[in-house]
Amino acid sequence: MIGQFVELTEANIGTVAPLYVDVFNAPPWNVDWSLAAATERLSSFSEFPRFLGLGHIRENKPVAFVMGWGERWSNGWVFHIKEMGVALAAQRSGVGRELLSTFERHLVTQNYMSVYLETGASTPAQQFYEHCGYKTIGLVSLHKKLYA
C-alpha cells in the first residue's frame, strides 16, 4: 500500500483534524464541524489514559485515521474505537481496511481482548465494519439534551 502508518499522539493529533472535518461534514454524517472544534475534540481524546491512534499518510497528507482508548473489563482489557475516518477520495480503495487491520494487530500486542465501536445504523460505515468482522451487539445508545 502506498503511504505509511504513523502513530497518533498528543503531539501530532492535530494533523488529522482537517481530515476529520472533511469526513464528518460530508454525507452520511453531515455534521457542522469547525477546524477549531475538531482539533479540540481530538486533542482531548489524545489526553485520555490508554489512548491509541493510528493514521495513514500519503504524500505528507493524512488520508485515514483510527483512534480510541482502552477500558478495563471484568476479565481483561477492551478497546473502544471512538473515531475512524477515511478521506472521501480514498474510500473503497482498501486503505480503511488495511488501517483497521494494522490497528487491530497492534491492539493484540497490547493485550486487548476485543474491540467495541459505535456507528450510524444502516450506513456505509456499518457495512464496512461488518465486512471487517464486527458484529452488532445488544446495546442501545441513548441521548438526553441537558438544559441550564
Wavefront OBJ file of the C-alpha trace (Angstrom):
o trace
v 0.000 0.000 0.000
v 1.307 3.428 -0.919
v 1.944 5.656 2.066
v 2.836 4.907 5.653
v 1.215 4.338 9.004
v 2.025 6.740 11.827
v 1.141 6.576 15.494
v -1.172 9.394 16.529
v -0.110 11.086 19.750
v -0.881 14.210 21.715
v 1.913 15.920 19.757
v 0.568 15.189 16.259
v -3.166 14.549 16.677
v -3.998 17.967 15.237
v -2.652 16.878 11.852
v -5.760 14.749 11.259
v -8.239 17.456 12.319
v -8.735 18.845 8.768
v -9.435 15.308 7.520
v -11.825 14.770 10.436
v -13.754 17.897 9.382
v -13.867 16.776 5.740
v -15.083 13.271 6.589
v -17.715 14.129 9.181
v -19.087 17.238 7.492
v -19.857 15.093 4.406
v -22.719 12.598 3.931
v -23.913 10.496 5.577
v -22.861 12.330 8.768
v -23.453 15.960 7.708
v -22.145 17.434 10.959
v -21.048 21.063 11.061
v -17.520 20.720 12.498
v -15.213 23.711 12.573
v -11.496 23.043 12.453
v -11.096 24.536 15.948
v -13.800 22.306 17.472
v -12.446 19.188 15.740
v -8.911 19.957 16.918
v -10.137 20.444 20.486
v -12.112 17.173 20.344
v -9.222 15.098 19.017
v -6.714 16.728 21.365
v -8.900 15.873 24.343
v -9.046 12.242 23.186
v -5.254 12.071 22.987
v -5.037 13.017 26.667
v -7.106 10.013 27.782
v -5.279 7.279 29.663
v -4.628 4.334 27.311
v -5.280 6.431 24.197
v -4.079 4.835 20.973
v -4.360 6.176 17.457
v -3.034 5.334 14.028
v -3.023 7.403 10.881
v -2.236 6.654 7.262
v -0.204 9.306 5.451
v 0.261 9.705 1.690
v 2.436 12.444 0.237
v 2.707 14.073 3.680
v -1.082 14.288 3.999
v -3.337 12.199 6.285
v -5.809 10.052 4.332
v -7.175 7.910 7.182
v -7.194 7.662 10.961
v -8.477 5.455 13.755
v -8.350 6.218 17.472
v -9.796 5.409 20.852
v -8.854 4.152 24.287
v -8.720 1.084 26.465
v -11.022 0.204 29.296
v -10.600 -2.467 31.942
v -13.393 -5.042 31.898
v -14.042 -7.875 34.343
v -11.842 -10.381 32.514
v -9.314 -8.142 30.722
v -8.839 -5.020 28.647
v -11.172 -3.975 25.834
v -10.608 -1.188 23.348
v -13.186 1.394 22.271
v -12.709 2.847 18.827
v -14.093 6.344 19.206
v -13.371 7.677 15.722
v -12.304 6.332 12.364
v -12.328 8.178 9.073
v -11.029 7.847 5.534
v -10.689 10.695 3.042
v -13.583 10.656 0.601
v -11.221 10.186 -2.371
v -9.566 7.190 -0.657
v -12.739 5.361 0.382
v -13.235 1.936 -1.213
v -9.503 1.758 -2.017
v -8.610 -0.668 0.794
v -6.814 1.898 2.944
v -9.508 1.813 5.649
v -9.481 -1.973 5.830
v -5.668 -2.049 5.970
v -5.590 0.675 8.618
v -8.132 -1.122 10.789
v -6.387 -4.478 10.377
v -2.992 -2.977 11.258
v -4.517 -1.226 14.269
v -6.178 -4.439 15.479
v -2.865 -6.312 15.241
v -1.272 -3.583 17.359
v -4.075 -3.894 19.926
v -3.356 -7.622 20.216
v 0.270 -6.833 21.080
v -1.054 -4.532 23.825
v -3.133 -7.417 25.292
v -6.564 -6.118 24.336
v -9.090 -8.951 24.094
v -11.774 -7.236 21.991
v -12.777 -4.016 20.247
v -16.027 -2.072 20.522
v -17.284 0.819 18.433
v -20.451 2.707 17.576
v -21.521 3.875 14.158
v -24.653 5.001 12.412
v -27.201 2.273 11.730
v -27.723 1.342 8.093
v -24.796 3.471 6.900
v -21.917 2.511 4.614
v -19.746 2.605 7.762
v -21.831 -0.150 9.366
v -21.449 -2.272 6.240
v -17.687 -1.610 6.246
v -17.279 -2.719 9.868
v -19.435 -5.803 9.352
v -17.305 -6.711 6.326
v -14.266 -6.408 8.632
v -15.784 -8.949 11.050
v -17.596 -6.716 13.528
v -20.992 -7.842 14.806
v -23.876 -5.880 16.257
v -24.460 -6.490 19.954
v -27.481 -5.915 22.142
v -26.673 -2.411 23.316
v -28.660 0.761 22.774
v -27.195 4.245 22.503
v -29.234 6.781 24.448
v -29.089 10.577 24.391
v -30.527 13.298 26.563
v -30.271 17.025 25.922
v -29.310 18.986 29.040
v -30.631 22.449 29.754
v -29.137 25.001 32.121
l 1 2 3 4 5 6 7 8 9 10 11 12 13 14 15 16 17 18 19 20 21 22 23 24 25 26 27 28 29 30 31 32 33 34 35 36 37 38 39 40 41 42 43 44 45 46 47 48 49 50 51 52 53 54 55 56 57 58 59 60 61 62 63 64 65 66 67 68 69 70 71 72 73 74 75 76 77 78 79 80 81 82 83 84 85 86 87 88 89 90 91 92 93 94 95 96 97 98 99 100 101 102 103 104 105 106 107 108 109 110 111 112 113 114 115 116 117 118 119 120 121 122 123 124 125 126 127 128 129 130 131 132 133 134 135 136 137 138 139 140 141 142 143 144 145 146 147 148
